[in-house]
């Protein structure tokens, strides 16, 4: 008898209760329609349109009833999921030890056997004094400035790989340049320079200035080394790009386009820093090759525009 009562209780709970109520209302409606047809007043034969309207009048309420059943089932499912979620949150809040057992009991009480999954969860139990977590021992205060923030260790990138990366791949089939780019991006300093150069080269291309079309700067390693040592003036004028049209467009962008100006200054700082860092390990041929990359040509153009050569 108890099993039958429990089965009936579960049957009429949540989604099942909505289905049972919907079936009962549907049966009652169809019974009323059948009684009306059997015992109602007789009239003239219905035409085709009238029959269609009569059929719609019978089926439309049935459709509305089961739409309400579906909505009630969805609501019950949402309530069940919210109860489960609340129970999981209670479990996660409970610390191992004294407080964890009370949280677990609260979570288990959220859905006891035979309880309506769609019903509202019981009010949370007030933890007793015995279940109150003991205060943790005071930890020594740590200032924020003493937190050990680990910086990524620099990665030694061969000069040939960095030069190929700063020239950028010619396309998806340029596997050597792609491999060099991937290897160079492992070094945080080189990665910042490569990304800054890519931004500038892209912005220049959007305004019709392509690095491949720029006139070559002076391919002179001694001049570049004098520049890196801090020398400025007319003696280094040969390092500037000889493309006056590109220089005029870039100068206009520096004056009027704030995004381009910020990107250009960031690139000039990063490229100069990277060049200064690796210049000692570069041979004259490697230094010339670096100045002739797409990034190197862009640097020569912007350095000319901003007066870095003096």
Secondary structure, 3 states (H helix, E strand, C coil): CHHHHHHHHHHCCHHHHHHHHHHHHHHHHHHHHHHHHHHCCCCCCCCHHHHHHHHHHHHHHHHHHHHHHHHHHHHHHHHHHHHHHHHHHHHHHCCCCHHHHHHHHHHHHCCCCCCCCCCCCCCCCCCCCCCCCCCCCCCCCCCHHHCCCCCCCCCCCCHHHHHHHHHCCCCCCCHHHHHHHHHHCCCHHHHHHHHHHHHHHHHHHHCCCCHHHCCCCCCCHHHHHHHHCCCCCHHHHHHCCCCHHHHHHHHHHHHHCHHHHHHHHHHHHHHHHHHHHHHHHCCHHHHHHHHCCHHHHHHHHHHHHHCCCC
